[in-house]
């Protein structure tokens, strides 16, 4: 397939989003400023290979099963996910709260795994979702351990826009918050991303001590009950992230003794 066709095929795949999971060929042609005939030929080839599939009733296209197969291969190749997933299940079982794993990707936090609380299971997966860094627990953990230049670059590029009235939107306030995260070893987010919800997050480190990602426990305010449970929850979370870090090759002084 010529390079231009490959580029256009990948551009077509990128047209599908959470907001627009179903698209007509004409919608795609308009988004990419391509002719309908070009898009039709590409979609036909992609459908035959399983990368898209066409709904016989609506005539709309959706991402195909081959995308799911490739996603599974990609996910299973993340060592941090393999090491963290059993521990996420243990967190949920013990605390009955949601447990999440995410890394830094393209200036946002990127979910690699999540285990829903049995009290409030979702009808969709969070894997592959991206969320802002400045208003999430894992996001703050990731920001807190970046070099200054990279931190400044992300803040400049992504901005500090509000999602609720509790979101930190001032750089100076965010820097103070990140200092607190570093000092106590975990981050707290309370109604900064979504009203009525809160989370606590802590870092996962690799062999060299570099922060590779973060794990969080999250749930409704009433179940998190941070006023009474923050110390207990943060202690359990840090025990878990220390264990995952150890499995990833990070050896602290305490682990050597």
N, C-alpha and C positions, 0 to 999 in steps of 0.2 A: 504494500500500500504506500503510495507517495507520501512524503513528509507532510505536505499540506493537508492531505486527507486524514492522516493520523491526528494532526493538530485540531482539525475541525471535529473529528469524532470525540476527542477528549473534551473539547469545548461543549459539545452536545451533552455529554455526561454531567458536566458542571452546571448545566441549566436546571437540573432537577434539585430541588431544595425541600426542606421540611415544609415550607409554606406552599410550594408548588411541586408536589410529588407526581402529578399527572400533567402531561403537556401534549398538545397537538403538534403535528409537524409544522403547522403555520405559526404557532407560538414560538417554536424554536428558531424558525427562519427569521422571525422578526427580532428576537433577542440577539441573534448573532449577525444580523444584516446579511443573510445569505439567501440565495434563490430557493424557492420551494422545491424545485427539482433536485438541486444539490442535496438538500436536507433529506428528501425522500429516499434518494439512493443510499446515503450514508445510514439512515435508520434501517433500511431494508437489510443492509449488510450486518449491522450491529444486532438486529433482531435474529438473524440466522445464526449468529455466534453466541446468543444468549445474554448479551450485554444490556439489551432493552427488550421489553415485550409489549405487545399492543393489546389493549382491551378491546375485545370484539364488539362490545355493545357501544361504548363511547367513542371508540376510535382514537383514544388518547394512549400515549406511551408512558410507561413507567420503567424504572431501573429493573433489569432482569436478574435471574438467579445466579448468573456468572459473577455478578458484582458481589453477591453474598458469599460465594465460594472464595473469591479473592480476599474479601474482608476477613473471613475466618483465618485464612493463611497468614495475613498480615498481623492480626491480633495474636495468634498463637506464636508469633516470632518475637513478641515483646517479653523479654525475660522478667521484667519487673511485674508484668501482669501475671505470669505463671507463678511467681513467688508470692504475690500479694493475694491472689484470689481465695485461697483457702483461709487466709487470715480475715478477709472481709466477711466470709460466711460465719466465722467464729464470732466476730464483732456483732453481727446482726443477731445471732442466736443468743448471745449473752445480754446484749443491751436492748434488743428489739427496736433498733433504729437503723436507718439506711446507712450503708457503708459504701464509699466511693474511692476510686483511684484515678488520678489524672496527672498529666504531664504538661509541660510548656510546649506550645506549638503555634507558630505564626502569631505571636503576641497575645494568645489566649490560653486558657486552660482547656485541655483536650481529654475527655473521658476515655479511659481504657477499660474500665470495669466498674460495675456497680451491683450491689445486692440490696434489693428493696426490703424495707421493713415488712414483716408479714402482716402488720396492722394496716398498711396502706400500700399494697402492691400497685405498680403502674401497669398500664396497658401498652406501654411502649418501652424501648430501650434507650438508655442515656449514652450508651457506647457510641463514640463518634461525634457526640455533641461538643460544641465549644461554648464557653462562657467567659465573660470579662474577668480580668484578674483582680481589679481593684475592689470588687464588691463580693468576693467569694472567699471562703476560708482557705481552700487550696491555692487560689490565686494569690492571696497575701503571703502564704508560705513560699511560693515560688518567687514572688517579687522580692521578698525579704532576703533572699540568698543570691541575688544577682549582683554582678559588678555594677558600679555606679553608671558607667556609660550605657550599658545595656538596659538598665532600669530607666534611665532618662529617655532613651530612645523609644522604649515601649510606651511610656506615659505620653510622650509627644505624639507618637503615631496613633495610639488607640484612644487617647483622651480619658478624662475622668467624668464621664457623663452619668447622670443620676438614673437609677432604675426605681428607687423609692425615695421617700423623704429622708431615709436614714443612710443613704449611700454617701460615702466620702467623695467629695468632688474637688477638694483643695489639695494641691500637691504637698504642702507643708504638713497638713493633717495626716495625709497618707504616710509620709516619711516617719512621722512620730509613731504611727500605728505599726509600721514595719519594724521599727526599733523595739517596740514592745514584743512583737512576735519573736524576734531573735533572742531577746532576753529571757522570755519564759518558755520558749521551745514549742509553742503552738499558737495558732491563730483562732480567733473567734469572729464569727459573722452572725449578726442578729438583724434580720429584716432588711439587709442591705441589697440583696438580690431580689427577694420576693417577700411580700408582707406575710406575716404569720409563720415564718420558717426561720430556723437558725442552724448553724453547724459549728463544729470544732475541727480543725485540721492540723496535721503535723507532717514534717518532712520525711521522705525516704532517701537515704544516702547510698552511694555506690562505694566501690573499693577505695577510691581516693578521698572520700569524704564529700564529694560534690553532691548537691541535692539533685536527684533524678526525677522526683515527682512528689506527690503528696497524697495522703489518705485522709478522708474526712468521715465523720459520723454526722448525720443530719436528720432532721424531722421537724414536725410542728413545734411551735414554741412550748405548748403545754407538755409535750413528751420530752423535749430536751430539758426544760426546766432548769435553765442555766443558773438561776439564783441559788438553787440548792444542789445541783448535780455537776457544776462545772469542774470542780476539783476531781471528783470520781471519774467523770468521763474523760477528762484530759489525761489523767494518769493511765487509764486503760488504753487510750489511743496511743500514747507515747510508748507504752510497753509493746504494742502491736507494731508500730513503725520501726522501733528498735529491732524487733525480731526480723521484719522484712529486710531492713538494712543489713543485718547480719547475714541473711540468706543471699543478699546481693554482693557480699564480700567485704562489707564495712566492719572493721574491727576497732572498737574503742578501747581505751585503757581498761575499763571495767570488764570488757569481754576477754581481755588477755589474762586477767587474774584468775 
